[in-house]
Amino acid sequence: MNRIKEVLKDKGISQTWLAEKTGKSYNSINEYARNVRQPSVEDLYKIAGILNISVKELLVENE
């Protein structure tokens, strides 16, 4: 499971914006956000870079 949906909400960023920045379809980002499908490791790093956070923050809830 990932925390993409929560991170986007916290940062006030839309899934559409993230789709444009990653070059992925909106449907792919939406499936990642709903944990229907998981992004590849490469895509996790790309998403983390775009959101200016660590990959760990996408995967593990802050303690």
N, CA, C and O of each residue as an XYZ file, in Angstrom:
252
protein
N       0.829     -1.191      0.000
C       0.000      0.000      0.000
C       0.871      1.251      0.000
O       1.995      1.257      0.501
N       0.311      2.306     -0.578
C       1.043      3.567     -0.597
C       0.161      4.674     -0.035
O      -1.027      4.476      0.223
N       0.764      5.831      0.147
C       0.077      6.979      0.745
C      -0.083      8.134     -0.243
O      -0.200      9.289      0.165
N      -0.088      7.828     -1.524
C      -0.141      8.881     -2.536
C      -1.366      9.774     -2.325
O      -1.254     10.999     -2.374
N      -2.514      9.176     -2.095
C      -3.740      9.961     -1.919
C      -3.614     10.931     -0.751
O      -3.983     12.100     -0.867
N      -3.092     10.445      0.378
C      -2.957     11.294      1.564
C      -1.950     12.424      1.339
O      -2.178     13.560      1.755
N      -0.847     12.104      0.683
C       0.178     13.122      0.427
C      -0.367     14.203     -0.503
O      -0.153     15.392     -0.269
N      -1.071     13.792     -1.557
C      -1.657     14.775     -2.468
C      -2.643     15.675     -1.724
O      -2.648     16.891     -1.920
N      -3.467     15.085     -0.881
C      -4.440     15.874     -0.112
C      -3.730     16.858      0.813
O      -4.098     18.031      0.874
N      -2.704     16.378      1.538
C      -1.957     17.240      2.454
C      -1.310     18.415      1.734
O      -1.234     19.517      2.278
N      -0.843     18.179      0.509
C      -0.152     19.220     -0.241
C      -1.095     20.045     -1.118
O      -0.673     21.019     -1.741
N      -2.370     19.655     -1.165
C      -3.331     20.387     -1.986
C      -3.080     20.222     -3.468
O      -3.294     21.153     -4.244
N      -2.629     19.049     -3.867
C      -2.291     18.767     -5.262
C      -3.288     17.773     -5.827
O      -3.674     16.814     -5.158
N      -3.701     18.007     -7.059
C      -4.678     17.115     -7.681
C      -3.996     15.927     -8.360
O      -2.820     15.977     -8.718
N      -4.761     14.879     -8.520
C      -4.264     13.713     -9.243
C      -4.010     14.063    -10.704
O      -3.091     13.521    -11.318
N      -4.809     14.956    -11.262
C      -4.626     15.392    -12.650
C      -3.269     16.071    -12.810
O      -2.553     15.803    -13.774
N      -2.915     16.939    -11.880
C      -1.623     17.624    -11.925
C      -0.482     16.616    -11.861
O       0.475     16.706    -12.629
N      -0.585     15.658    -10.944
C       0.462     14.645    -10.806
C       0.567     13.805    -12.069
O       1.670     13.451    -12.486
N      -0.556     13.486    -12.677
C      -0.545     12.722    -13.925
C       0.212     13.482    -15.010
O       1.010     12.898    -15.743
N      -0.040     14.780    -15.110
C       0.651     15.600    -16.109
C       2.150     15.642    -15.849
O       2.948     15.523    -16.779
N       2.533     15.810    -14.593
C       3.957     15.919    -14.244
C       4.711     14.604    -14.420
O       5.897     14.610    -14.747
N       4.035     13.480    -14.206
C       4.700     12.180    -14.313
C       4.639     11.613    -15.725
O       5.394     10.703    -16.065
N       3.738     12.152    -16.549
C       3.550     11.594    -17.881
C       2.706     10.326    -17.864
O       2.647      9.592    -18.850
N       2.057     10.078    -16.732
C       1.166      8.922    -16.591
C      -0.261      9.375    -16.873
O      -0.563     10.567    -16.821
N      -1.126      8.429    -17.168
C      -2.529      8.770    -17.372
C      -3.176      9.074    -16.028
O      -2.707      8.633    -14.978
N      -4.270      9.842    -16.083
C      -5.027     10.114    -14.867
C      -5.490      8.798    -14.252
O      -5.461      8.639    -13.032
N      -5.916      7.860    -15.087
C      -6.408      6.574    -14.573
C      -5.330      5.837    -13.795
O      -5.617      5.233    -12.761
N      -4.097      5.878    -14.278
C      -2.998      5.215    -13.554
C      -2.787      5.854    -12.197
O      -2.688      5.154    -11.189
N      -2.716      7.179    -12.158
C      -2.510      7.884    -10.888
C      -3.676      7.608     -9.949
O      -3.470      7.403     -8.753
N      -4.897      7.599    -10.475
C      -6.072      7.326     -9.656
C      -6.020      5.911     -9.076
O      -6.379      5.703     -7.917
N      -5.581      4.953     -9.864
C      -5.456      3.579     -9.361
C      -4.372      3.485     -8.295
O      -4.530      2.761     -7.312
N      -3.274      4.213     -8.481
C      -2.231      4.247     -7.445
C      -2.805      4.847     -6.156
O      -2.608      4.306     -5.068
N      -3.517      5.970     -6.292
C      -4.049      6.678     -5.127
C      -5.074      5.834     -4.372
O      -5.184      5.930     -3.150
N      -5.816      5.016     -5.098
C      -6.824      4.166     -4.451
C      -6.248      2.810     -4.041
O      -6.969      1.964     -3.512
N      -4.968      2.603     -4.280
C      -4.291      1.344     -3.966
C      -4.906      0.147     -4.687
O      -4.869     -0.980     -4.193
N      -5.472      0.414     -5.864
C      -5.973     -0.659     -6.721
C      -4.787     -1.310     -7.425
O      -4.765     -2.516     -7.671
N      -3.810     -0.478     -7.737
C      -2.593     -0.902     -8.424
C      -1.428     -0.155     -7.789
O      -1.579      0.983     -7.344
N      -0.277     -0.794     -7.750
C       0.895     -0.161     -7.147
C       1.862      0.314     -8.229
O       2.077     -0.381     -9.223
N       2.442      1.497     -8.034
C       3.430      1.992     -8.999
C       4.716      1.179     -8.910
O       5.021      0.570     -7.884
N       5.456      1.185    -10.003
C       6.767      0.539     -9.998
C       7.698      1.322     -9.082
O       7.396      2.451     -8.694
N       8.808      0.730     -8.746
C       9.799      1.417     -7.907
C      10.268      2.689     -8.617
O      10.419      3.734     -7.983
N      10.494      2.603     -9.912
C      10.908      3.791    -10.674
C       9.859      4.898    -10.570
O      10.191      6.067    -10.373
N       8.589      4.511    -10.705
C       7.524      5.513    -10.620
C       7.394      6.087     -9.220
O       7.094      7.270     -9.062
N       7.616      5.265     -8.201
C       7.602      5.779     -6.828
C       8.656      6.862     -6.642
O       8.387      7.907     -6.049
N       9.864      6.606     -7.154
C      10.932      7.609     -7.051
C      10.583      8.870     -7.838
O      10.853      9.982     -7.386
N       9.988      8.696     -9.008
C       9.605      9.846     -9.823
C       8.538     10.678     -9.104
O       8.636     11.904     -9.041
N       7.521     10.003     -8.566
C       6.450     10.696     -7.844
C       7.003     11.402     -6.606
O       6.662     12.554     -6.337
N       7.846     10.715     -5.866
C       8.446     11.320     -4.667
C       9.252     12.562     -5.040
O       9.174     13.582     -4.356
N      10.015     12.479     -6.109
C      10.807     13.631     -6.556
C       9.932     14.809     -6.931
O      10.220     15.947     -6.560
N       8.879     14.546     -7.655
C       7.950     15.607     -8.072
C       7.276     16.243     -6.856
O       7.071     17.456     -6.816
N       6.934     15.417     -5.869
C       6.272     15.926     -4.667
C       7.260     16.443     -3.625
O       6.861     16.940     -2.572
N       8.538     16.322     -3.923
C       9.599     16.807     -3.038
C       9.544     16.144     -1.659
O       9.661     16.811     -0.632
N       9.366     14.824     -1.656
C       9.366     14.043     -0.433
C      10.182     12.774     -0.666
O      10.573     12.482     -1.796
N      10.431     12.038      0.384
C      11.163     10.777      0.240
C      10.195      9.657     -0.148
O       8.995      9.740      0.112
N      10.726      8.632     -0.762
C       9.915      7.465     -1.098
C       9.315      6.872      0.176
O       8.179      6.398      0.177
N      10.081      6.905      1.243
C       9.590      6.376      2.523
C       8.296      7.068      2.937
O       7.384      6.425      3.457
N       8.215      8.373      2.709
C       6.999      9.122      3.070
C       5.795      8.700      2.243
O       4.655      8.864      2.679
N       6.040      8.149      1.037
C       4.945      7.640      0.225
C       4.469      6.276      0.694
O       3.355      5.853      0.386
N       5.317      5.602      1.437
C       5.012      4.225      1.826
C       4.674      4.043      3.290
O       3.915      3.141      3.642
N       5.227      4.889      4.150
C       5.075      4.704      5.596
C       4.471      5.962      6.200
O       4.932      7.075      5.947
N       3.444      5.768      6.995
C       2.819      6.897      7.673
C       3.802      7.475      8.696
O       4.493      6.731      9.392
N       3.855      8.786      8.777
C       4.730      9.446      9.737
C       4.355      9.029     11.149
O       3.177      8.928     11.491
N       5.358      8.793     11.950
C       5.109      8.358     13.326
C       4.970      9.535     14.254
O       4.757      9.353     15.453
